């Protein structure tokens, strides 16, 4: 359910609270943004229970652990 909210956010920013695979808690302010450098991942994140997102606070790409998501809020402003 939360993973679908992120996938269907259509580029809108969102706040997400989740547990990383190592068990630590993480809050992320980000959006879905395709990579533009032509390089791709060497693996499919979906096969590992991850969603690649762009962290707007850190200005870099991060992965969200799908099984650890506790809260998602889609924001109206970019």
C-alpha positions in Angstrom: 0.0 0.0 0.0 2.7 2.6 1.0 5.0 1.5 -1.8 2.1 2.0 -4.3 1.6 5.5 -2.9 5.2 6.3 -3.6 5.2 4.7 -7.1 2.0 6.6 -8.0 3.2 10.0 -6.7 3.9 11.2 -10.2 7.0 13.2 -9.2 5.3 14.9 -6.3 7.5 15.2 -3.2 6.7 13.0 -0.2 7.7 12.3 3.3 8.4 8.8 4.3 9.2 7.0 7.6 10.8 3.6 7.3 13.2 1.1 8.8 16.3 0.4 6.8 17.4 -3.2 6.2 19.9 -2.9 9.1 16.9 -2.0 11.5 17.7 1.7 11.9 14.8 4.1 11.5 15.0 6.7 8.7 12.9 9.7 7.7 13.2 10.8 4.1 11.9 13.8 2.1 12.1 12.9 -1.5 10.5 12.2 -4.9 10.7 9.8 -7.8 13.2 11.1 -10.3 14.7 9.2 -13.2 18.5 9.1 -13.4 19.7 11.2 -16.3 23.4 10.1 -16.7 22.6 7.1 -18.8 24.0 4.7 -16.2 21.6 2.1 -14.8 21.7 -0.1 -11.7 23.3 -3.5 -12.0 20.3 -5.1 -10.3 16.6 -4.7 -10.2 15.7 -2.9 -6.8 12.2 -4.5 -6.9 13.8 -8.0 -6.6 15.5 -6.8 -3.4 12.4 -5.1 -1.8 13.7 -1.6 -2.6 12.4 1.6 -4.3 14.9 4.0 -5.7 14.1 7.6 -4.9 15.8 11.0 -4.9 16.4 12.5 -1.4 15.7 16.2 -1.7 17.5 17.0 1.6 20.7 15.2 0.6 20.4 15.9 -3.1 21.2 12.3 -4.0 19.6 9.0 -4.7 18.6 6.6 -1.9 16.7 3.3 -1.6 13.6 2.8 0.5 13.1 -0.7 2.1 9.5 -1.6 1.0 8.9 -3.9 4.0 10.0 -1.3 6.5 7.7 1.6 5.4 5.6 2.9 8.3 4.3 6.2 7.0 4.0 8.0 3.6 2.6 11.5 3.0 2.4 12.8 -0.5 2.9 16.6 -0.6 1.2 18.9 -3.0 4.1 21.3 -3.5 7.4 20.7 -5.3 
